[in-house]
Amino acid sequence: MTADPDVIVGTEASITVCPDGPLLVRGPVTIVDGAGRSITPPSRMCALCRCGRTSRTPFCDGTHKKRKRVSPAEAS
């Protein structure tokens, strides 16, 4: 059996919230859609869409850059 180059052994996953952008997911994760199907991340790090306008669901395609989104900290 060969090692999977996209699996980081002994590393925990982390999620970083990008202001007015996606969630950056780093490390070994399993993404499951609403129907219970596994979605393979394109690499060891992926960006998950938060704006809902991506054409690559659930991954970010940069569409959020086309609109101004106000973060909760800026709204108050």
C-alpha positions as MATLAB code, in Angstrom:
seq = 'MTADPDVIVGTEASITVCPDGPLLVRGPVTIVDGAGRSITPPSRMCALCRCGRTSRTPFCDGTHKKRKRVSPAEAS';
ca = [
       0.000    0.000    0.000;
       1.365    3.452   -0.889;
       1.063    6.510    1.319;
      -1.524    9.118    0.388;
       0.371   12.414   -0.223;
      -2.659   14.423    0.913;
      -2.799   12.804    4.358;
      -0.741   14.457    7.071;
      -0.023   11.802    9.681;
       0.051   12.953   13.293;
      -1.317   16.399   12.509;
      -4.550   17.829   13.839;
      -6.919   19.663   11.575;
      -7.424   23.398   12.016;
     -10.026   25.816   10.684;
      -9.274   29.500   10.212;
     -12.065   32.027    9.643;
     -11.020   34.575    7.028;
     -12.700   37.949    7.557;
     -15.181   38.472    4.717;
     -13.945   35.249    3.122;
     -13.935   31.466    3.353;
     -13.070   29.000    6.086;
      -9.523   27.713    5.543;
      -9.297   24.060    6.511;
      -5.840   22.585    7.075;
      -4.940   19.013    7.903;
      -6.630   15.651    7.563;
     -10.401   16.088    7.329;
     -13.405   14.295    5.939;
     -16.005   16.551    4.365;
     -19.518   15.083    4.217;
     -22.339   16.675    2.211;
     -25.996   16.861    3.222;
     -26.706   13.476    1.641;
     -23.946   11.800    3.657;
     -21.495   11.460    0.758;
     -17.785   12.089    1.354;
     -16.218   14.904   -0.644;
     -12.477   14.697   -1.191;
     -10.694   17.999   -0.523;
      -8.523   19.082   -3.475;
      -5.389   19.283   -1.295;
      -4.094   19.361    2.298;
      -5.564   22.833    2.632;
      -8.901   23.876    1.213;
     -11.184   26.888    1.445;
     -14.855   26.292    2.226;
     -17.333   28.858    0.931;
     -19.333   30.936    3.416;
     -21.073   33.339    1.024;
     -23.071   30.660   -0.809;
     -22.291   31.999   -4.269;
     -19.515   29.618   -5.290;
     -19.783   27.517   -8.437;
     -17.625   24.823   -6.779;
     -19.764   23.929   -3.735;
     -18.621   23.493   -0.979;
     -15.267   24.984   -1.980;
     -14.595   28.708   -2.368;
     -14.024   30.055   -5.881;
     -13.398   33.687   -4.878;
     -16.912   34.940   -5.720;
     -17.132   36.612   -2.280;
     -14.644   39.218   -3.496;
     -17.315   40.608   -5.836;
     -19.513   41.817   -2.982;
     -18.847   43.791    0.186;
     -19.666   41.794    3.280;
     -19.638   43.427    6.682;
     -18.182   41.282    9.454;
     -20.056   41.188   12.797;
     -17.315   43.281   14.468;
     -17.728   46.038   11.856;
     -21.525   45.991   12.071;
     -21.645   47.037   15.725;
];
